[in-house]
Structures are given as C-alpha cells and as structure tokens.
Amino acid sequence: MTSPSMARKPTPPRTRHVKSVVSAVTQLVAAVMVIGMTTAQAAEIKVMASAAIKEIVLDLVPAFEKSTRHNVTTIWSGTEAITRRISEGEVVDIVLIAGPNIDTLISEGRLVAGSVAVRAGLP
C-alpha cells in the first residue's frame, strides 16, 4: 500500500511542454548532424515542426545553415495537423512533433523506427 505522501504526482503541463521541446530540439540537432555528415554538397532540408517549438528552431537554424551551407525550409503547424499530413504521404526530411505522434507515424511506417533521438532521462 502506498501512502498518499508517497504517491506519484502527475507531471505539471509546463514540465511536459518543456520536456517535449527539449526532445524535439534534440531530434532536430541529431538529424541535422546526420544530414550534415552524410551530404557532400549543400542540401535543401525540409523540416516540419510544431509551432510550439518555433522560437527554439528559429534560433538554431541560422547557425546550422552558416556552418553547413545547407538550406533549411521549415513548415510550421500543430502536432495533429503535421501527423495527418505525414500520414497522408507528405514527405519531409525532419519531423519535430510530440513523442506519441512520432510513435504513431512509426507504427504506420511513415517514419523510420530507430531514427528518433531523445535526450536521456526523458520518457
């Protein structure tokens, strides 16, 4: 029997959002590093990202473009809209959305299993 003081408290919405953002940014950085290491010439990288992380992505992209000479085109939308677009067959290089939606797209065969980067310690 667990005492009320030892019961696990639900994660506050703000904490879940921060974890989501950190996870998404980690995915972006990992994916971009892989693309940068495997492409000899400048590439056009198409990113579809949740508007919730727009500020962070906009901070990262210019430095990446400058250091790699790759061009990043970002499509902003909500997680559910992005999930629907990818489910319907739209193709992009990087998808930055909530983890459960990533799992859905992997189970549908729309994203490659094992291609997801998540910072250690996150669910």
N, C-alpha and C positions, 0 to 999 in steps of 0.2 A: 504494500500500500504506500502510495506517495503522499507525503504531507502537502498541504496547499502551498507552503512556502518553498517546496522543492519542485513543484510542478513547472514544466517548461512554459515560459511565456511566449505568446505569438510575437513574431518579428514585426516591429512597427513598420508602417508603409514607407516611411522615409528611408529606413535602413534597407528595405527590399529594393527600393529605387536606386540607392547608391550602389548596392551590390550588382544590380542589373547594368548600371552604367559602367562600372569597373569591368565587368565581364565583357561587355560589348567593346569597350576600348581595347581590352586585352586581345580580343578576337581580331580587331582591326590591325593592331600592331603586328600580331603574329602573321596574319595573312599577307599584309603588305611586305613584311620582311621576306616571306617565302617568294612572293612575286618578284621582289627586287633581286633576290639571289638567283632566280632562275631565268630572268629575262635579260638578254644582252643588249637589246635596243629599248628605247623609250616605248612604253606601252600606254594604252588608254585603259584605265582601270575603272570599271563601273561598280559603284557601291550603292546599295540600297540600305538606308538606315532609318531607324526610328527617330522621329523628330525630338524625342526626349533626350537624345544624346548629341543633338546638333552642335551645341556650343563646344563640346569637347572635340568632336570630329573636326570642326572648322579650325580649332587650334592646332590639330595635328597635321592636317593635310598640307598646308604650305611648306612646312619643313620637310615633309616626305617628298613632295614634288621637287623641291630645290635640290635635295640630296640625291635623288634617283633619276631626275628628269622624266619621270613618268607623269602622266596627267590623270587626275582623279576627277571623275564626274560622279556627283552624289545625287541620288534621288531620295527626297525626304517624304516620309509618310508615317502613318501609325502602324504599330506592330501587326494588327489584324489585317490591314489593307496590304501590307507587304507580304504577309503569309499567303493571302489569297492570290496575289499577283504571281508569286513564285509557284504556288500550287497549280495555277493555270498555265504555267510554262514559260513565264518570263525568265530570261537568263541574265544574270549579273555575276561579277567576279567575287564580290564580298557582300554578305548579308549580316546586318547588325540589328538584331531584334532580341526580344526576351527569350530566355532559355527554353521554356516549354514549347514555344512556337518553332524554335530551331529543331527540337526533338520531333515535332510533328512533321516538319519538312524532310527530316532524315528518314522517318518511317515511311513517308510517301515516295522516297527515292529521289527527291528534288535537290537535296544537299548530300554531300558525301560524308558518311559516317567516319569519324576519326579526324575530320578536318576542323573540328571546333576546338578553340583554345579557351580555357577558363582558368583564371588565376587560382592558384592553390588556396584552399580554405573556403572557397565559395561552394554553395550547394549545386 
